[in-house]
Amino acid sequence: MAFKSLLLATGETTKESEDTINDLRINLIIDGISKLSKEPLRDLLLNRLTKKEDIIYRQRILKDIEKPEILKILSGFSQNLDRVKQYIELSKKSTFEITAHGWHLEAALLYIETVETMYNSLSNLEIESKGLNEFVDFLKNYTSSNEFETLKNDAKNVKRQLNDITFMVSIRENKVNISKFNNEQRLDEKIKNVFSKLISYEVEQLDFELIESHILSNVEERILELAKRLDPEPFAALSDFFKKHRDFIEKTIDQFNREIQFFLAYLNYIEPIKRSGLSFCFPEIVERDNEIHFKNSFDLALAKQLSDKGERVVTNDLSINNSEKILLVTGPNQGGKTTFARMIGQLFYFASLGLMVPGTEVKIFLCDHIYTHFEKEEKVQSKKGKLEDELTRAKSILDSATNRSIIILNEIFSATALEDAYFLAEFVIRRIINLGALAVFVTFMHKLKRIDSSIVPLTSNVDPKNPSIRTFKITKKETEGRSFAIYLAEKYCLTYDCLKERLKNES
């Protein structure tokens, strides 16, 4: 079977709204991953898969790529193909024809070596995924094709002719003369003979490497022009090669390089997080069941930020069954509620990209869309008030969501009176329950739990010995309904009695 893609088995994808991408901080993660690749990855990371078949297809490929021996081969291939493209760019930027054609030849030679090395290496390994096996089959056919053989033979022939060029350079004062080499003694041989008695050891052979930033001087260019006059045939062959093999990178090879970057960049992105002691796993995808289970999971954007500082994020666990539809997250401010909600959204998002997700165990269903409703700053030019804007966005979500959607609501209606906020929140929750969608509702209104038995109360915990200290652990339990502000006030001596005593002492 012909190789089609590493990323898609069926070709169906979908996108989330810009609000969802930003609210869940997926934009920060995508930016971080994209910076680790020279190939454009943003569009690939913004297109979620819609079928379990495609997700499993990618998962199996990534499981192969994770193997150290395969990862080393593919990383080397990617680095070398980047160099090939750099040489091609140097060729395009060179104004001196011989230099331009020379860089193009070097690019072709490196491309040939890179492709052959990858095929020879991969063909000797046990590969389990369909996508990589199909690509190895493609490489087998491509490397034995007339097209590749012609490119290889032409490139080696031109390189051999260029290596055989010999000429003499005579420098006298400000004049440089070029003449044919008539078997005169070479200057390096003369020097070796003169100093041979002083050298009692073998001189190390140094290999020449191309310097990618090297620009020929006017003198060097003039020398090559004169050398071309003395021996035109190799340079003519170089020019013919450039014209004949102007676009030598095979389209499937180029496609593979871009698609493999999708996996390699993600693995590079999560590597420092894994080194900090956190785990990633391949999620089990359930198409229709609303059951959710995750263990030791975390907010990927926050974990990356903390790992760069040498710190480690707090992980959380959760299991809910089919009858539990609304996750009502309450607790003290700055307790990790919003981070927990973002984490759930990220789990669904990156699972639907066919990638590993944060945690040691993850089981989630395949959702159609992720809808978010986070607090937005009021725009001066907008004629809508904050409450009207929140209601408009909530209506848009409820009109679009289905029983396969994820809805994440973060502290909505917090700017209005408590009684009104409760009334509006209850209306939204009942609509979600009727839809059959799964929702995460971060709120200060813990009494919303009483609305329906499908609502699961979750609480951000504090240190039992010192309630002013947040543990950032979210657990299944109903909040006591008390405010934790008093503990903060006591900690910073801001209670009435404390302030009264301080003012008394100051007076």
QUIKA-V636690 format. One record per residue. N is the residue number from 1. RES is the residue in one small letter. PHI is phi in whole degrees, -180 to 180 (999 if undefined). PSI is psi in degrees with one decimal (NA if undefined). D_FIRST is the distance of its C-alpha to the first C-alpha in whole Angstrom. Layout:
n={N/N}
res={RES/RES}
phi={PHI/PHI}
psi={PSI/PSI}
d_first={D_FIRST/D_FIRST}
This chain:
n={1/2/3/4/5/6/7/8/9/10/11/12/13/14/15/16/17/18/19/20/21/22/23/24/25/26/27/28/29/30/31/32/33/34/35/36/37/38/39/40/41/42/43/44/45/46/47/48/49/50/51/52/53/54/55/56/57/58/59/60/61/62/63/64/65/66/67/68/69/70/71/72/73/74/75/76/77/78/79/80/81/82/83/84/85/86/87/88/89/90/91/92/93/94/95/96/97/98/99/100/101/102/103/104/105/106/107/108/109/110/111/112/113/114/115/116/117/118/119/120/121/122/123/124/125/126/127/128/129/130/131/132/133/134/135/136/137/138/139/140/141/142/143/144/145/146/147/148/149/150/151/152/153/154/155/156/157/158/159/160/161/162/163/164/165/166/167/168/169/170/171/172/173/174/175/176/177/178/179/180/181/182/183/184/185/186/187/188/189/190/191/192/193/194/195/196/197/198/199/200/201/202/203/204/205/206/207/208/209/210/211/212/213/214/215/216/217/218/219/220/221/222/223/224/225/226/227/228/229/230/231/232/233/234/235/236/237/238/239/240/241/242/243/244/245/246/247/248/249/250/251/252/253/254/255/256/257/258/259/260/261/262/263/264/265/266/267/268/269/270/271/272/273/274/275/276/277/278/279/280/281/282/283/284/285/286/287/288/289/290/291/292/293/294/295/296/297/298/299/300/301/302/303/304/305/306/307/308/309/310/311/312/313/314/315/316/317/318/319/320/321/322/323/324/325/326/327/328/329/330/331/332/333/334/335/336/337/338/339/340/341/342/343/344/345/346/347/348/349/350/351/352/353/354/355/356/357/358/359/360/361/362/363/364/365/366/367/368/369/370/371/372/373/374/375/376/377/378/379/380/381/382/383/384/385/386/387/388/389/390/391/392/393/394/395/396/397/398/399/400/401/402/403/404/405/406/407/408/409/410/411/412/413/414/415/416/417/418/419/420/421/422/423/424/425/426/427/428/429/430/431/432/433/434/435/436/437/438/439/440/441/442/443/444/445/446/447/448/449/450/451/452/453/454/455/456/457/458/459/460/461/462/463/464/465/466/467/468/469/470/471/472/473/474/475/476/477/478/479/480/481/482/483/484/485/486/487/488/489/490/491/492/493/494/495/496/497/498/499/500/501/502/503/504/505/506/507}
res={m/a/f/k/s/l/l/l/a/t/g/e/t/t/k/e/s/e/d/t/i/n/d/l/r/i/n/l/i/i/d/g/i/s/k/l/s/k/e/p/l/r/d/l/l/l/n/r/l/t/k/k/e/d/i/i/y/r/q/r/i/l/k/d/i/e/k/p/e/i/l/k/i/l/s/g/f/s/q/n/l/d/r/v/k/q/y/i/e/l/s/k/k/s/t/f/e/i/t/a/h/g/w/h/l/e/a/a/l/l/y/i/e/t/v/e/t/m/y/n/s/l/s/n/l/e/i/e/s/k/g/l/n/e/f/v/d/f/l/k/n/y/t/s/s/n/e/f/e/t/l/k/n/d/a/k/n/v/k/r/q/l/n/d/i/t/f/m/v/s/i/r/e/n/k/v/n/i/s/k/f/n/n/e/q/r/l/d/e/k/i/k/n/v/f/s/k/l/i/s/y/e/v/e/q/l/d/f/e/l/i/e/s/h/i/l/s/n/v/e/e/r/i/l/e/l/a/k/r/l/d/p/e/p/f/a/a/l/s/d/f/f/k/k/h/r/d/f/i/e/k/t/i/d/q/f/n/r/e/i/q/f/f/l/a/y/l/n/y/i/e/p/i/k/r/s/g/l/s/f/c/f/p/e/i/v/e/r/d/n/e/i/h/f/k/n/s/f/d/l/a/l/a/k/q/l/s/d/k/g/e/r/v/v/t/n/d/l/s/i/n/n/s/e/k/i/l/l/v/t/g/p/n/q/g/g/k/t/t/f/a/r/m/i/g/q/l/f/y/f/a/s/l/g/l/m/v/p/g/t/e/v/k/i/f/l/c/d/h/i/y/t/h/f/e/k/e/e/k/v/q/s/k/k/g/k/l/e/d/e/l/t/r/a/k/s/i/l/d/s/a/t/n/r/s/i/i/i/l/n/e/i/f/s/a/t/a/l/e/d/a/y/f/l/a/e/f/v/i/r/r/i/i/n/l/g/a/l/a/v/f/v/t/f/m/h/k/l/k/r/i/d/s/s/i/v/p/l/t/s/n/v/d/p/k/n/p/s/i/r/t/f/k/i/t/k/k/e/t/e/g/r/s/f/a/i/y/l/a/e/k/y/c/l/t/y/d/c/l/k/e/r/l/k/n/e/s}
phi={999/-71/-73/-111/-169/-85/-104/-136/-97/-115/93/-103/-139/-144/-124/-94/-71/-62/-60/-62/-60/-78/-60/-88/61/-68/-59/-68/-67/-62/-61/-65/-67/-62/-67/-91/-135/-86/-93/-70/-115/-57/-62/-64/-79/-95/-107/-82/-81/-111/-125/-58/-56/-71/-63/-65/-57/-70/-57/-67/-65/-65/-63/-68/-63/-63/-62/-52/-69/-74/-59/-64/-65/-70/-66/-64/-58/-63/-64/-68/-68/-62/-65/-57/-69/-66/-63/-64/-66/-63/-62/-69/-85/-72/-89/-90/-58/-63/-64/-59/-69/-66/-64/-64/-64/-62/-62/-65/-63/-67/-61/-60/-63/-65/-65/-65/-62/-64/-64/-61/-75/-70/-68/-96/-110/-88/-113/-100/-77/-64/-60/-70/-63/-65/-71/-62/-62/-61/-61/-60/-71/-68/-70/-104/-78/-62/-59/-71/-62/-64/-59/-63/-66/-62/-64/-68/-65/-66/-62/-64/-63/-67/-67/-85/-68/-134/-159/-104/-116/-113/-117/-136/55/-99/-112/-118/-112/-116/-145/-68/-88/-112/64/-66/-69/-74/-63/-66/-72/-61/-64/-62/-67/-63/-101/-61/-70/-91/-108/-111/-134/-74/-77/-70/-83/-103/-88/-91/-120/-66/-101/-68/-96/-71/-122/-67/-77/-62/-66/-64/-62/-67/-63/-66/-62/-69/-63/-63/-68/-70/-140/-74/-61/-60/-72/-66/-64/-63/-65/-64/-63/-61/-71/-76/-122/-62/-116/-92/-73/-66/-59/-68/-64/-64/-62/-60/-61/-67/-70/-69/-63/-56/-80/-65/-65/-66/-62/-67/-67/-87/-57/-64/-70/-65/-65/-77/107/-91/-114/-128/-145/-88/-71/-82/-102/-113/-75/-115/-69/-90/-68/-129/-149/-146/-136/58/-92/-161/-73/-65/-65/-68/-61/-64/-61/-72/-64/-66/-98/81/-110/-130/-79/-81/-99/-139/-122/-164/-139/-134/-106/-63/-82/-101/-114/-115/-94/-94/-100/-127/135/-66/-62/59/-102/98/-65/-66/-61/-63/-64/-61/-57/-62/-61/-66/-59/-65/-68/-75/-63/-79/-94/78/-105/-68/-126/-63/134/-93/-145/-143/-134/-142/-91/-86/-88/-86/-152/-115/-107/-127/-138/-109/-62/-118/-71/-70/-92/-59/-76/-78/-86/-83/-79/-63/-65/-62/-64/-64/-67/-62/-68/-63/-63/-61/-67/-66/-75/-101/-70/-127/-73/-108/-95/-112/-120/-118/-112/-119/53/-81/64/-77/-92/-107/-61/-58/-64/-68/-62/-65/-61/-68/-64/-63/-60/-63/-63/-65/-64/-65/-62/-65/-68/85/-81/-95/-131/-115/-119/-89/-157/-93/-92/-67/-73/-63/-57/-73/-65/-156/-71/-81/-85/-103/-79/-123/-130/-80/-89/-125/-67/-60/-83/-147/-60/-79/-97/-86/-94/63/-94/-108/-129/-77/-168/-86/-68/-74/82/-102/-92/-98/-64/-61/-70/-68/-62/-67/-62/-102/55/-118/-74/-59/-64/-67/-64/-62/-68/-65/-66/-66/-69/-71/-81}
psi={138.7/146.9/131.3/-53.1/151.0/-13.9/-26.3/134.5/-32.5/-25.7/10.8/127.9/169.1/165.2/150.0/164.1/160.2/-36.2/-45.1/-46.2/-41.4/-42.6/-38.4/1.5/24.8/-28.9/-38.6/-39.3/-45.0/-41.9/-42.5/-41.3/-43.0/-33.9/-17.3/6.9/143.5/-10.5/146.8/119.9/-11.1/-45.9/-38.8/-37.9/-15.4/-4.1/106.9/149.0/148.3/-6.0/139.7/-36.6/-43.6/-37.9/-47.2/-36.7/-46.7/-40.3/-43.4/-36.5/-45.3/-34.2/-37.2/-46.4/-31.9/-25.6/128.7/-41.8/-37.6/-40.4/-41.3/-42.5/-47.8/-34.6/-41.9/-41.7/-47.7/-42.6/-42.1/-38.5/-30.7/-42.2/-39.1/-45.5/-31.6/-41.9/-39.9/-39.6/-39.8/-37.8/-43.2/-30.7/-17.5/129.5/-18.6/121.1/-45.7/-41.6/-44.3/-45.6/-33.8/-44.3/-36.6/-40.7/-45.0/-37.1/-42.9/-42.5/-43.1/-38.1/-45.8/-47.3/-40.5/-46.2/-45.6/-41.6/-43.8/-44.0/-47.7/-35.8/-46.4/-33.3/-15.5/2.6/158.4/112.6/132.3/-30.0/145.7/-44.0/-47.7/-36.5/-40.2/-34.8/-38.4/-40.0/-40.2/-45.2/-38.6/-46.5/-39.2/-45.2/-17.0/5.7/159.6/-37.2/-49.3/-41.3/-40.1/-45.2/-46.3/-48.1/-43.1/-44.3/-44.8/-35.9/-45.0/-42.0/-40.6/-42.8/-41.1/-38.7/-23.8/-5.4/129.7/141.7/163.7/139.1/119.4/126.5/120.2/112.9/-118.9/12.6/137.6/121.2/139.2/131.2/166.2/148.5/117.3/47.3/25.1/159.7/134.4/149.0/-39.1/-30.5/-38.5/-44.5/-41.4/-40.6/-40.2/-41.4/9.3/-35.3/-21.4/-12.6/116.6/12.2/165.0/129.9/133.5/135.7/127.2/131.9/144.5/132.4/143.6/137.5/114.5/-20.4/2.8/131.5/128.4/140.8/169.6/-36.1/-44.2/-41.9/-40.0/-36.7/-43.6/-37.6/-42.6/-37.3/-36.4/-36.4/-38.3/-37.1/79.4/-23.6/-47.9/-37.7/-33.3/-39.4/-38.8/-43.3/-41.6/-38.9/-42.0/-43.1/-38.4/-34.8/46.0/-42.5/82.4/-15.2/118.4/138.3/-37.8/-36.3/-43.6/-42.6/-45.4/-41.7/-43.0/-43.5/-34.1/-26.7/-32.6/-43.2/-44.2/-41.9/-38.5/-42.6/-39.4/-34.5/-42.7/-10.3/-49.4/-28.1/-41.4/-36.5/-24.6/-4.5/1.9/157.1/152.8/150.1/165.4/118.5/146.6/125.2/125.1/128.2/-42.0/-29.3/134.3/11.1/137.2/138.9/128.6/148.8/132.8/38.7/166.1/165.2/115.6/-40.0/-43.6/-40.0/-41.4/-43.6/-44.6/-37.7/-32.6/-22.1/1.4/17.4/170.4/136.5/154.9/137.4/161.5/157.4/155.3/141.9/128.2/154.8/-175.1/-28.8/-9.1/115.4/-34.2/120.0/106.0/104.6/114.9/178.0/-177.0/156.7/151.7/31.6/2.8/11.9/-49.5/-39.1/-40.4/-43.7/-43.3/-41.2/-43.9/-44.5/-41.1/-38.6/-46.6/-38.8/-53.9/-25.0/-37.3/-1.6/-2.3/20.4/167.1/151.2/159.6/130.7/164.7/-25.3/131.1/129.1/117.5/161.5/165.0/106.6/158.3/-38.0/157.0/117.0/136.1/148.9/91.5/157.7/135.4/148.5/140.8/135.0/131.2/-38.9/-13.0/137.7/-9.1/143.9/170.7/-43.9/-42.4/-40.7/-41.7/-41.6/-39.5/-44.9/-38.4/-42.2/-41.6/-40.6/-47.2/-29.9/-23.5/-28.4/155.5/-176.1/-4.7/13.2/159.2/128.3/122.5/113.7/123.4/106.1/44.4/155.4/20.0/-12.6/-4.4/175.2/148.9/-43.7/-42.5/-40.3/-41.7/-42.9/-47.2/-41.5/-39.8/-41.6/-46.4/-43.8/-42.6/-36.9/-41.1/-41.4/-41.8/-34.6/-32.2/13.7/162.1/133.2/146.8/119.2/104.5/121.5/162.2/-6.6/80.9/-19.2/-8.9/-17.4/-29.7/-11.6/-43.5/150.8/-14.5/-4.2/126.8/115.9/126.9/142.3/136.0/126.2/160.4/165.7/120.9/-26.6/-24.4/89.8/-9.9/-10.6/123.7/138.1/-16.9/16.9/130.5/123.0/161.9/98.4/156.3/133.0/151.6/-10.9/15.0/160.5/142.4/5.9/-34.4/-33.7/-36.8/-40.1/-41.8/-39.2/-40.9/16.0/52.8/11.5/167.0/-48.7/-39.6/-44.5/-38.9/-41.6/-39.4/-42.8/-34.9/-41.2/-36.2/-29.5/NA}
d_first={0/4/7/9/12/14/16/15/13/15/17/20/23/27/30/33/36/38/41/38/37/40/42/39/39/36/37/38/35/33/35/35/32/31/34/32/29/30/27/28/27/29/27/24/27/29/26/25/23/24/21/21/18/17/20/19/15/18/20/18/17/20/21/19/21/24/24/27/25/22/24/26/23/22/25/26/23/24/28/27/25/28/30/29/29/33/33/32/34/37/36/37/40/42/44/45/43/42/42/39/37/38/36/33/33/33/30/28/29/28/25/24/25/24/20/21/23/20/17/20/21/18/16/20/19/18/16/15/14/10/10/12/10/7/10/11/8/9/13/13/12/14/17/17/17/20/20/20/23/25/25/26/28/30/30/32/34/36/36/38/40/41/42/44/46/50/53/56/57/61/62/66/67/65/64/61/60/57/58/56/56/58/57/60/60/57/59/57/58/62/61/60/63/66/64/63/66/66/62/62/58/55/54/50/48/46/43/43/40/40/41/39/43/44/46/48/52/53/55/51/50/53/53/49/50/53/51/48/52/52/49/47/44/42/42/41/38/37/38/36/33/33/33/30/28/29/26/24/22/18/17/14/17/19/17/16/20/21/19/20/23/23/23/25/28/28/28/31/33/33/34/38/38/36/39/42/41/39/36/32/30/27/28/28/27/29/28/31/34/36/37/37/37/37/39/40/38/40/40/37/39/42/41/40/43/45/43/44/47/47/47/45/45/46/43/43/42/42/41/42/41/40/44/44/43/46/46/49/50/53/56/57/56/54/53/49/49/47/45/44/43/41/39/38/37/35/33/32/31/29/27/26/24/22/25/27/31/34/36/35/34/33/32/32/31/28/31/31/33/35/39/41/45/47/50/50/53/55/55/58/57/56/59/57/59/57/57/56/53/52/52/50/47/48/48/45/43/44/43/40/39/37/37/34/36/37/41/42/46/48/52/52/56/57/59/61/64/63/64/62/59/59/59/56/54/55/54/50/50/51/48/45/46/46/43/41/40/40/43/44/47/49/53/57/57/57/59/56/55/57/55/53/52/48/49/49/51/50/52/52/55/57/59/62/64/64/62/62/59/56/53/50/49/49/49/50/53/56/58/61/62/64/64/63/65/68/67/66/69/71/69/69/73/73/74/77/80/78/78/82/83/81/83/86/86/85/88}
